[in-house]
Amino acid sequence: MSEDLQLLRPVGPKMVGQNSDIAVGICSSLFIRYHIYFDCKRRSDPNFKNRLQERRKKQKLAKERTGLSKLHYLKDAEAVQKFFLEEIQLGEELLAQSEYEKGVDNLKNAIVVCAQPQQLLQDSSSTSSRCF
């Protein structure tokens, strides 16, 4: 009779903790194996390197288009002034040609390197009314 009572005894918290630890271990092992398998499959693809190079080229071109890639070359004041004037001029030309997004990007780059951006914005607000 005592054997029957032992079988009907509820499972204690220690046993539940061990079961959950085992389940977590199995799930994490399966998760890691799943990712290793698909990473090996992805890397063994013959077009993997080509797609990776194309994606990096696109990212580099997108960064260059914004003009922010030029900013790390601006160490001296003369280069900053030259960059500032080029960006202002190009931005005004693009705005005059109704290419607003590109023009605003160039003006944004000029504002980023400007020593007194508030003064620049005040001066440009009085002259930009003719564009809009």
Contact map, one row per residue, 1 for C-alpha under 8 A:
111110000000000000000000000000000000000000000000000000000000000000000000000000000000000000000000000000000000000000000000000000000000
111111000000000000000000000000000000000000000000000000000000000000000000000000000000000000000000000000000000000000000000000000000000
111111100000000000000000000000000000000000000000000000000000000000000000000000000000000000000000000000000000000000000000000000000000
111111110000000000000000000000000000000000000000000000000000000000000000000000000000000000000000000000000000000000000000000000000000
111111111000000000000000000000000000000000000000000000000000000000000000000000000000000000000000000000000000000000000000000000000000
011111111000000000000000000000000000000000000000000000000000000000000000000000000000000000000000000000000000000000000000000000000000
001111111000000000000000000000000000000000000000000000000000000000000000000000000000000000000000000000000000000000000000000000000000
000111111100000000000000000000000000000000000000000000000000000000000000000000000000000000000000000000000000000000000000000000000000
000011111110000000000000000000000000000000000000000000000000000000000000000000000000000000000000000000000000000000000000000000000000
000000011111000000000000000000000000000000000000000000000000000000000000000000000000000000000000000000000000000000000000000000000000
000000001111101100000000000000000000000000000000000000000000000000000000000000000000000000000000000000000000000000000000000000000000
000000000111111100000000000000000000000000000000000000000000000000000000000000000000000000000000000000000000000000000000000000000000
000000000011111110000000000000000000000000000000000000000000000000000000000000000000000000000000000000000000000000000000000000000000
000000000001111111000000000000000000000000000000000000000000000000000000000000000000000000000000000000000000000000000000000000000000
000000000011111111100000000000000000000000000000000000000000000000000000000000000000000000000000000000000000000000000000000000000000
000000000011111111110000000000000000000000000000000000000000000000000000000000000000000000000000000000000000000000000000000000000000
000000000000111111111000000000000000000000000000000000000000000000000000000000000000000000000000000000000000000000000000000000000000
000000000000011111111100000000000000000000000000000000000000000000000000000000000000000000000000000000000000000000000000000000000000
000000000000001111111110000000000000000000000000000000000000000000000000000000000000000000000000000000000000000000000000000000000000
000000000000000111111111000000000000000000000000000000000000000000000000000000000000000000000000000000000000000000000000000000000000
000000000000000011111111100000000000000000000000000000000000000000000000000000000000000000000000000000000000000000000000000000000000
000000000000000001111111110000000000000000000000000000000000000000000000000000000000000000000000000000000000000000000000000000000000
000000000000000000111111111000000000000000000000000000000000000000000000000000000000000000000000000000000000000000000000000000000000
000000000000000000011111111100000000000000000000000000000000000000000000000000000000000000000000000000000000000000000000000000000000
000000000000000000001111111110000000000000000000000000000000000000000000000000000000000000000000000000000000000000000000000000000000
000000000000000000000111111111000000000000000000000000000000000000000000000000000000000000000000000000000000000000000000000000000000
000000000000000000000011111111100000000000000000000000000000000000000000000000000000000000000000000000000000000000000000000000000000
000000000000000000000001111111110000000000000000000000000000000000000000000000000000000000000000000000000000000000000000000000000000
000000000000000000000000111111111000000000000000000000000000000000000000000000000000000000000000000000000000000000000000000000000000
000000000000000000000000011111111100000000000000000000000000000000000000000000000000000000000000000000000000000000000000000000000000
000000000000000000000000001111111110000000000000000000000000000000000000000000000000000000000000000000000000000000000000000000000000
000000000000000000000000000111111111000000000000000000000000000000000000000000000000000000000000000000000000000000000000000000000000
000000000000000000000000000011111111100000000000000000000000000000000000000000000000000000000000000000000000000000000000000000000000
000000000000000000000000000001111111110000000000000000000000000000000000000000000000000000000000000000000000000000000000000000000000
000000000000000000000000000000111111111000000000000000000000000000000000000000000000000000000000000000000000000000000000000000000000
000000000000000000000000000000011111111100000000000000000000000000000000000000000000000000000000000000000000000000000000000000000000
000000000000000000000000000000001111111110000000000000000000000000000000000000000000000000000000000000000000000000000000000000000000
000000000000000000000000000000000111111111000000000000000000000000000000000000000000000000000000000000000000000000000000000000000000
000000000000000000000000000000000011111111100000000000000000000000000000000000000000000000000000000000000000000000000000000000000000
000000000000000000000000000000000001111111110000000000000000000000000000000000000000000000000000000000000000000000000000000000000000
000000000000000000000000000000000000111111111000000000000000000000000000000000000000000000000000000000000000000000000000000000000000
000000000000000000000000000000000000011111111001000000000000000000000000000000000000000000000000000000000000000000000000000000000000
000000000000000000000000000000000000001111111101000000000000000000000000000000000000000000000000000000000000000000000000000000000000
000000000000000000000000000000000000000111111101000000000000000000000000000000000000000000000000000000000000000000000000000000000000
000000000000000000000000000000000000000011111111000000000000000000000000000000000000000000000000000000000000000000000000000000000000
000000000000000000000000000000000000000000111111100000000000000000000000000000000000000000000000000000000000000000000000000000000000
000000000000000000000000000000000000000000001111111000000000000000000000000000000000000000000000000000000000000000000000000000000000
000000000000000000000000000000000000000001111111111100000000000000000000000000000000000000000000000000000000000000000000000000000000
000000000000000000000000000000000000000000000111111110000000000000000000000000000000000000000000000000000000000000000000000000000000
000000000000000000000000000000000000000000000011111111000000000000000000000000000000000000000000000000000000000000000000000000000000
000000000000000000000000000000000000000000000011111111100000000000000000000000000000000000000000000000000000000000000000000000000000
000000000000000000000000000000000000000000000001111111110000000000000000000000000000000000000000000000000000000000000000000000000000
000000000000000000000000000000000000000000000000111111111000000000000000000000000000000000000000000000000000000000000000000000000000
000000000000000000000000000000000000000000000000011111111100000000000000000000000000000000000000000000000000000000000000000000000000
000000000000000000000000000000000000000000000000001111111110000000000000000000000000000000000000000000000000000000000000000000000000
000000000000000000000000000000000000000000000000000111111111000000000000000000000000000000000000000000000000000000000000000000000000
000000000000000000000000000000000000000000000000000011111111100000000000000000000000000000000000000000000000000000000000000000000000
000000000000000000000000000000000000000000000000000001111111110000000000000000000000000000000000000000000000000000000000000000000000
000000000000000000000000000000000000000000000000000000111111111000000000000000000000000000000000000000000000000000000000000000000000
000000000000000000000000000000000000000000000000000000011111111100000000000000000000000000000000000000000000000000000000000000000000
000000000000000000000000000000000000000000000000000000001111111110000000000000000000000000000000000000000000000000000000000000000000
000000000000000000000000000000000000000000000000000000000111111111000000000000000000000000000000000000000000000000000000000000000000
000000000000000000000000000000000000000000000000000000000011111111111000000000000000000000000000000000000000000000000000000000000000
000000000000000000000000000000000000000000000000000000000001111111111100000000000000000000000000000000000000000000000000000000000000
000000000000000000000000000000000000000000000000000000000000111111110000000000000000000000000000000000000000000000000000000000000000
000000000000000000000000000000000000000000000000000000000000011111111000000000000000000000000000000000001100000000000000000000000000
000000000000000000000000000000000000000000000000000000000000001111111110000000000000000000000000000000000100100000000000000000000000
000000000000000000000000000000000000000000000000000000000000001111111111000000000000000000000000000000000000100000000000000000000000
000000000000000000000000000000000000000000000000000000000000001101111111000000000000000000000000000000000000000000000000000000000000
000000000000000000000000000000000000000000000000000000000000000100111111110000000000000000000000000000000000000000000000000000000000
000000000000000000000000000000000000000000000000000000000000000000111111110000000000000000000000000000000000000000000000000000000000
000000000000000000000000000000000000000000000000000000000000000000011111111000000000000000000000000000000000000000000000000000000000
000000000000000000000000000000000000000000000000000000000000000000000111111000000000000000000000000000000000000000000000000000000000
000000000000000000000000000000000000000000000000000000000000000000000111111110110000000000000000000000000000000000000000000000000000
000000000000000000000000000000000000000000000000000000000000000000000001111110110000000000000000000000000000000000000000000000000000
000000000000000000000000000000000000000000000000000000000000000000000000011111110000000000000000000000000000000000000000000000000000
000000000000000000000000000000000000000000000000000000000000000000000000011111111000000000000000000000000000000000000000000000000000
000000000000000000000000000000000000000000000000000000000000000000000000000111111100000000000000000000000000000000000000000000000000
000000000000000000000000000000000000000000000000000000000000000000000000011111111110000000000000000000000000000000000000000000000000
000000000000000000000000000000000000000000000000000000000000000000000000011111111111000000000000000000000000000010000000000000000000
000000000000000000000000000000000000000000000000000000000000000000000000000011111111100000000000000000000000000000000000000000000000
000000000000000000000000000000000000000000000000000000000000000000000000000001111111110000000000000000000000000000000000000000000000
000000000000000000000000000000000000000000000000000000000000000000000000000000111111111000000000000000000000010000000000000000000000
000000000000000000000000000000000000000000000000000000000000000000000000000000011111111100000000000000000000111011000000000000000000
000000000000000000000000000000000000000000000000000000000000000000000000000000001111111110000000000000000000010000000000000000000000
000000000000000000000000000000000000000000000000000000000000000000000000000000000111111111000000000000000000000000000000000000000000
000000000000000000000000000000000000000000000000000000000000000000000000000000000011111111100000000000000110110000000000000000000000
000000000000000000000000000000000000000000000000000000000000000000000000000000000001111111110000000000000110010000000000000000000000
000000000000000000000000000000000000000000000000000000000000000000000000000000000000111111111000000000000000000000000000000000000000
000000000000000000000000000000000000000000000000000000000000000000000000000000000000011111111100000000100100000000000000000000000000
000000000000000000000000000000000000000000000000000000000000000000000000000000000000001111111110000001111110000000000000000000000000
000000000000000000000000000000000000000000000000000000000000000000000000000000000000000111111111000000100010000000000000000000000000
000000000000000000000000000000000000000000000000000000000000000000000000000000000000000011111111100000100000000000000000000000000000
000000000000000000000000000000000000000000000000000000000000000000000000000000000000000001111111111101100000000000000000000000000000
000000000000000000000000000000000000000000000000000000000000000000000000000000000000000000111111111101110000000000000000000000000010
000000000000000000000000000000000000000000000000000000000000000000000000000000000000000000011111111000000000000000000000000000000010
000000000000000000000000000000000000000000000000000000000000000000000000000000000000000000001111111000000000000000000000000000000000
000000000000000000000000000000000000000000000000000000000000000000000000000000000000000000000111111100000000000000000000000000000000
000000000000000000000000000000000000000000000000000000000000000000000000000000000000000000000111111111100000000000000000000000000000
000000000000000000000000000000000000000000000000000000000000000000000000000000000000000000000110011111110000000000000000000000000000
000000000000000000000000000000000000000000000000000000000000000000000000000000000000000000000000001111111000000000000000000000000000
000000000000000000000000000000000000000000000000000000000000000000000000000000000000000000100110001111111100000000000000000000000000
000000000000000000000000000000000000000000000000000000000000000000000000000000000000000001111110001111111110000000000000000000000000
000000000000000000000000000000000000000000000000000000000000000000000000000000000000000000100010000111111111000000000000000000000000
000000000000000000000000000000000000000000000000000000000000000001000000000000000000000000100000000011111111100000000000000000000000
000000000000000000000000000000000000000000000000000000000000000001100000000000000000001101100000000001111111110000000000000000000000
000000000000000000000000000000000000000000000000000000000000000000000000000000000000001100110000000000111111111000000000000000000000
000000000000000000000000000000000000000000000000000000000000000000000000000000000000000000000000000000011111111100000000000000000000
000000000000000000000000000000000000000000000000000000000000000000110000000000000001001000000000000000001111111110000000000000000000
000000000000000000000000000000000000000000000000000000000000000000000000000000000011101100000000000000000111111111000000000000000000
000000000000000000000000000000000000000000000000000000000000000000000000000000000001000000000000000000000011111111001001000000000000
000000000000000000000000000000000000000000000000000000000000000000000000000000000000000000000000000000000001111111001000000000000000
000000000000000000000000000000000000000000000000000000000000000000000000000000010001000000000000000000000000111111100000000000000000
000000000000000000000000000000000000000000000000000000000000000000000000000000000001000000000000000000000000011111111001000000000000
000000000000000000000000000000000000000000000000000000000000000000000000000000000000000000000000000000000000000011111000000000000000
000000000000000000000000000000000000000000000000000000000000000000000000000000000000000000000000000000000000000001111111000000000000
000000000000000000000000000000000000000000000000000000000000000000000000000000000000000000000000000000000000001101111111100000000000
000000000000000000000000000000000000000000000000000000000000000000000000000000000000000000000000000000000000000000011111110000000000
000000000000000000000000000000000000000000000000000000000000000000000000000000000000000000000000000000000000000000011111111000000000
000000000000000000000000000000000000000000000000000000000000000000000000000000000000000000000000000000000000001001011111111100000000
000000000000000000000000000000000000000000000000000000000000000000000000000000000000000000000000000000000000000000001111111110000000
000000000000000000000000000000000000000000000000000000000000000000000000000000000000000000000000000000000000000000000111111111000000
000000000000000000000000000000000000000000000000000000000000000000000000000000000000000000000000000000000000000000000011111111100000
000000000000000000000000000000000000000000000000000000000000000000000000000000000000000000000000000000000000000000000001111111110000
000000000000000000000000000000000000000000000000000000000000000000000000000000000000000000000000000000000000000000000000111111111000
000000000000000000000000000000000000000000000000000000000000000000000000000000000000000000000000000000000000000000000000011111111000
000000000000000000000000000000000000000000000000000000000000000000000000000000000000000000000000000000000000000000000000001111111100
000000000000000000000000000000000000000000000000000000000000000000000000000000000000000000000000000000000000000000000000000111111111
000000000000000000000000000000000000000000000000000000000000000000000000000000000000000000000000000000000000000000000000000011111111
000000000000000000000000000000000000000000000000000000000000000000000000000000000000000000000000000000000000000000000000000000111111
000000000000000000000000000000000000000000000000000000000000000000000000000000000000000000000011000000000000000000000000000000011111
000000000000000000000000000000000000000000000000000000000000000000000000000000000000000000000000000000000000000000000000000000011111
